[in-house]
Amino acid sequence: MTHTLPERVGLRPAGDLVELTRALVDVESVSGSEAAIADAVEQALRAAPHLTVERIGHSVVARTSLGRAERVVLAGHLDTVPACDNLPSRLVDDRVYGLGACDMKGGVAVALQTAVTVTAPTRDVTYVFYECEEADAARNGLGVIAAARPELLAGDLAILLEPSGGLVEGGCQGFLTADVTVRGRRAHTARAWQGVNAAHRAAEVLRRLDEHGVREVVVDGLVYREGLNAVAVRSGVASNVVPDTCVVTVNLRFAPSCSPQEAEARVRALFPEYEVDVTEVVAGALPGLGRPAAASLLARLGTEPRAKLGWTDVARFAAAGVPALNFGPGDPSLAHTPDEYVPVAELHAVREALADWLTG
C-alpha cells in the first residue's frame, strides 16, 4: 500500500520547521497505525547521503558514521493518542495546534530537520523515530529495537525529545500499581448485621492514603515529588448484597533513587494486614547529568535542569546503561488534551540549541 502525505504541505525536512511540524501532525498516526508517517520519515532520511537508514517495523533509525569520539541518540515517537476533533493542524498566534503537536510531533520535526541538515556533527548521532509509545509496553518501538538490534541504541547520551518546555528534565520517576484487597463477610442487606461490609472497612486504606502526603526526594540536585494515590475502588456484586471484598488500586510515583523492590516494600509496609498484589512496577531513571555529554549540553544551554515528574522512555535507555534526559518543545501538561499545541518559538529554540551543540 502506498501512503501519501497531504498535498497542502508535503514533507520537506530542510524547509520551514513550522510547516514540517504541521505536515507531520496532519499524517494520522494513532498507535498501531504508524505505517504512513514511518514511510514519509524513512523517505526523507534516505534522501540524506550522510545517513545510514534502517527500518524495523514502523520504526526508523538513521545514523552518522564519522568516527567521532562520542555518539548521541536523539529519539522521538511517531504515534499519538486517538484524535479528538483536533485535526488538521492549525497555526494560531504562533502556536501549532493539532493532534500530537505537543506530544510529540514538534519534537519529531526538530529531530528530523536536525538529521537532514546537520551533515557534519562533531559527535556521531543516531536518530530514532519509533512506533507505539502510547500503547502497551510490549509494543513499544524502542523495546522492539532493543530486543532485535540493541547496538542501534548504544551511545554516550540519549536525548528524548518529549515535551519539556524547552528545558532539560533529568531522569524520570518510577511507578508502581498494586491492588489492596480488604476482606469482609457477605450478607443480605436486609440482615446487614450478619455480615461485615468490606467497602466500609476499606475506609482505613483510604485514610492512610489520604494522610500519606507528598515526599520530596533530591537526586543529583533535582527535586522529585513522590506521591501515593488511590486510582480505583471496586466492590459489590448486587444492590442487595453486603460486599465481602473491596479492592483499592493504588499508584505510587517514586524517585529514581528508589528501586522497584524498595517501592514494593514501602507499599506493603503501609498495608501490612491487607492483601497487596503488585500488578506493575517499573524503575525510573537516574539523571546522569554529570556525564560528559550531558554536562556539555547543559553548559551550552546555560539553563538549570529540573526533575522529570512522570515516566518516559529515558528509563529504557538508562536500563541499557545509556544516560538519558528529556529535552523537547511543548508543555507536557498539554499532552493528550484536545487543544494541545507547540509554540513556534520553542520549536526554533530547541532546534537551534541542538544544532549549536552538535556542531560546536
C-alpha positions in Angstrom: 0.0 0.0 0.0 1.3 3.5 -0.9 0.8 6.2 1.7 0.8 9.8 0.7 1.1 13.0 2.7 -1.4 15.8 2.5 -0.8 17.7 -0.7 -1.2 21.0 1.1 2.1 20.8 2.8 4.4 17.9 1.9 7.3 16.6 4.0 10.3 18.9 3.4 12.7 18.4 6.3 15.2 21.1 5.1 12.5 23.7 4.7 10.4 25.6 7.2 10.2 24.0 10.6 6.7 25.1 11.3 5.4 23.7 8.0 7.3 20.4 8.7 5.6 20.2 12.1 2.2 20.7 10.6 2.9 18.2 7.9 3.7 15.6 10.5 0.7 16.4 12.6 -1.5 16.1 9.5 -0.5 12.5 9.0 -2.7 10.5 11.4 -0.6 8.0 13.3 -2.6 6.7 16.3 -0.7 3.9 18.0 -0.6 0.8 15.7 -1.2 2.9 12.6 2.2 4.5 12.0 2.9 3.0 8.6 2.2 6.2 6.6 4.3 8.5 8.8 7.1 6.0 9.1 7.1 5.7 5.3 7.4 9.5 5.0 10.1 9.8 7.6 12.1 7.0 6.0 11.9 8.5 2.6 13.1 11.9 3.9 16.0 10.3 5.7 17.1 8.1 2.8 17.5 11.2 0.7 20.3 12.4 3.0 23.6 10.9 1.8 25.3 11.3 5.2 22.9 9.0 6.9 22.6 5.2 7.0 18.9 4.3 7.4 17.3 1.1 8.7 13.6 0.3 9.1 12.4 -2.0 11.9 8.6 -2.5 11.8 7.3 1.0 11.7 10.3 2.5 13.4 13.1 4.2 11.5 16.8 4.5 12.7 19.3 6.8 10.9 22.9 7.1 11.9 26.0 9.1 11.0 29.3 7.2 11.0 32.0 9.8 11.1 34.3 8.2 13.6 33.7 10.8 16.3 34.7 10.3 19.9 31.1 10.4 21.2 27.7 9.1 20.0 24.4 10.8 20.9 21.0 9.3 20.4 18.1 11.6 19.6 14.7 9.8 19.9 11.1 10.6 19.4 7.9 8.5 19.0 5.8 8.8 15.9 2.4 7.7 17.3 -0.3 9.7 19.1 -3.4 9.0 21.2 -6.7 8.9 19.3 -8.0 12.1 17.7 -10.4 14.4 19.5 -11.6 16.8 16.8 -8.1 18.2 16.6 -7.1 17.5 13.0 -6.0 19.0 10.7 -3.3 21.2 12.2 -3.8 25.0 12.7 -1.3 27.8 13.1 -2.8 30.4 15.6 -0.9 33.1 17.5 2.5 31.5 16.8 1.3 28.1 18.0 0.9 24.9 16.1 -2.3 23.2 17.2 -3.3 19.7 16.4 -3.2 16.0 17.4 0.3 15.2 18.7 1.6 18.7 18.1 2.9 18.8 21.7 3.3 15.0 22.3 5.4 14.8 20.3 5.4 15.7 16.6 7.0 19.0 17.4 10.0 17.1 18.8 10.0 14.7 15.9 10.1 17.7 13.5 13.1 19.1 15.3 14.9 15.8 15.2 14.0 15.2 11.6 15.2 18.6 10.5 18.4 18.2 12.5 19.1 14.8 11.0 18.8 16.1 7.4 20.5 19.5 7.8 23.3 18.8 10.3 25.6 16.9 8.0 28.9 17.0 9.8 28.2 17.0 13.6 31.2 16.9 16.0 29.5 13.9 17.7 28.1 11.0 15.8 24.4 10.9 16.0 21.7 8.2 16.0 18.2 9.4 15.2 15.4 7.0 16.3 11.8 7.6 15.2 9.8 4.8 16.8 6.3 3.4 17.0 3.8 2.6 19.7 5.0 4.6 22.7 1.4 5.5 23.6 0.4 1.8 23.5 1.1 -1.1 25.9 4.8 -1.6 26.8 5.2 -4.8 24.8 4.6 -3.0 21.6 6.9 0.0 22.3 9.2 0.5 19.3 12.2 1.2 21.4 11.7 -2.1 23.2 11.4 -3.9 19.8 14.6 -2.3 18.6 16.4 -3.1 21.8 15.4 -6.7 21.5 16.3 -7.1 17.8 19.2 -4.7 17.4 20.4 -3.3 20.7 23.6 -1.9 19.2 21.4 0.7 17.3 20.5 2.3 20.7 24.1 2.5 22.1 25.5 5.9 22.9 27.2 8.2 25.4 23.9 10.1 25.9 20.3 9.8 24.8 18.0 12.8 24.4 14.3 12.1 24.3 12.5 15.0 22.6 9.4 14.6 24.7 7.8 18.0 25.6 9.7 19.6 28.4 9.0 23.3 27.8 12.4 23.6 26.1 14.2 22.9 29.3 16.3 19.8 30.3 14.4 17.4 32.5 16.7 14.9 34.1 15.8 11.2 34.6 12.2 10.2 35.4 10.1 8.7 38.1 9.4 5.1 38.5 5.9 3.8 39.1 4.1 1.0 40.8 0.5 -0.1 40.6 -1.0 -2.5 43.2 -4.4 -3.9 44.3 -5.0 -3.7 48.1 -7.8 -6.2 48.9 -10.0 -5.7 52.0 -12.0 -8.8 53.2 -15.4 -8.8 54.8 -18.3 -11.3 55.1 -21.2 -11.4 52.6 -24.8 -11.0 53.8 -28.2 -9.8 52.6 -28.6 -6.1 53.1 -31.9 -6.8 55.0 -29.7 -8.5 57.6 -26.6 -6.5 57.2 -25.5 -7.1 60.8 -24.9 -10.7 59.9 -22.1 -9.7 57.6 -19.0 -7.5 57.5 -19.0 -4.7 54.9 -15.6 -4.8 53.1 -16.4 -1.5 51.4 -16.8 0.2 54.8 -13.6 -1.4 56.1 -11.7 0.0 53.1 -12.1 3.4 54.7 -8.9 2.7 56.7 -7.0 2.1 53.5 -8.2 5.3 52.0 -7.4 7.2 55.3 -3.8 6.0 55.2 -3.5 7.1 51.6 -5.0 10.5 52.3 -2.5 11.0 55.2 0.5 9.7 53.2 1.2 13.1 51.6 3.9 14.1 49.1 7.5 13.4 49.8 10.3 15.3 48.1 13.5 13.5 47.3 16.6 15.2 46.0 18.7 13.2 43.4 21.7 14.8 41.8 20.4 18.2 42.8 17.0 17.6 41.2 13.8 17.5 43.3 11.4 14.7 42.7 8.0 14.6 44.3 6.7 11.2 45.2 3.0 10.5 45.6 0.8 7.5 46.5 -2.8 7.6 45.5 -5.9 5.6 45.2 -6.9 5.4 41.5 -9.8 3.0 41.6 -12.1 1.4 44.2 -14.1 -1.7 43.3 -16.7 -3.5 45.5 -20.1 -5.2 45.4 -21.9 -7.7 43.4 -25.5 -6.5 43.7 -27.5 -3.8 45.4 -29.0 -6.1 48.0 -25.7 -7.8 49.0 -23.2 -6.6 51.7 -19.9 -6.9 49.8 -17.3 -9.3 51.1 -14.4 -7.8 49.2 -13.3 -4.3 48.3 -10.2 -3.7 46.1 -8.4 -0.4 46.2 -6.0 0.1 43.3 -3.1 2.4 44.3 -0.4 4.1 42.2 3.0 5.1 43.6 5.3 7.5 41.7 8.7 7.2 43.2 12.1 8.9 42.8 14.7 7.2 40.6 16.9 6.7 43.6 14.3 4.2 44.8 14.4 0.6 43.3 11.3 -1.3 42.3 11.9 -3.7 45.2 12.1 -0.8 47.7 9.0 0.8 46.2 7.1 -2.5 46.6 8.3 -2.9 50.2 7.1 0.6 51.1 3.6 -0.1 49.8 3.4 -3.5 51.6 4.7 -1.9 54.9 1.8 0.7 54.7 -0.8 -2.0 54.5 0.6 -5.0 56.5 -2.7 -6.5 57.4 -4.2 -6.5 53.9 -3.5 -8.5 50.7 -1.3 -6.5 48.4 -1.0 -7.7 44.8 1.6 -5.6 42.8 0.4 -5.7 39.2 3.1 -3.5 37.6 6.3 -1.9 38.8 8.7 0.0 36.5 12.0 1.6 37.5 12.7 5.2 37.0 15.9 6.7 35.5 18.7 8.5 37.4 19.5 11.9 35.9 23.1 11.2 34.9 23.6 14.9 34.2 27.2 14.7 35.4 28.3 12.6 32.4 30.5 14.5 30.0 28.0 14.6 27.1 25.1 15.7 29.3 27.2 18.2 31.2 28.4 19.8 27.9 24.8 20.2 26.7 23.8 21.9 29.9 26.8 24.2 29.7 25.9 25.1 26.2 22.2 25.8 27.1 23.1 27.8 30.2 19.9 26.8 31.9 19.2 24.9 35.1 17.7 21.4 34.7 14.7 20.1 36.6 13.4 16.7 37.6 11.1 14.9 35.2 7.8 14.2 37.1 6.4 11.2 35.4 7.8 8.2 33.5 9.3 8.4 30.0 11.3 6.2 27.7 14.5 7.7 29.1 14.2 4.8 31.6 14.6 2.3 28.7 17.9 3.9 27.8 19.0 4.1 31.4 18.3 0.4 31.9 20.7 -0.3 28.9 23.4 1.8 30.5 22.9 4.9 28.4 22.4 8.1 30.4 19.3 9.9 29.1 17.4 13.1 29.5 14.2 14.8 28.3 14.6 17.9 26.1 11.9 19.0 23.7 9.4 21.7 22.7 6.0 21.9 24.2 4.3 22.0 27.6 3.9 18.4 28.9 0.7 19.3 30.7 -0.9 19.8 27.3 -0.2 16.3 26.2 -3.2 14.2 25.2 -5.6 17.2 25.5 -7.9 18.3 22.7 -6.3 21.7 22.4 -2.7 20.6 22.6 -0.2 22.9 20.8 3.5 23.5 20.5 4.8 27.1 20.5 6.7 28.1 17.4 9.4 29.9 19.5 10.1 26.6 21.3 10.4 24.7 18.1 13.1 27.0 16.9 14.8 27.3 20.2 15.2 23.6 20.7 16.3 23.1 17.1 18.9 25.8 17.3 20.2 24.6 20.7 20.7 21.1 19.4 22.3 22.2 16.1 24.6 24.5 18.0 25.6 21.8 20.5 26.1 19.1 17.8 28.3 21.4 15.6 30.2 23.3 18.4 
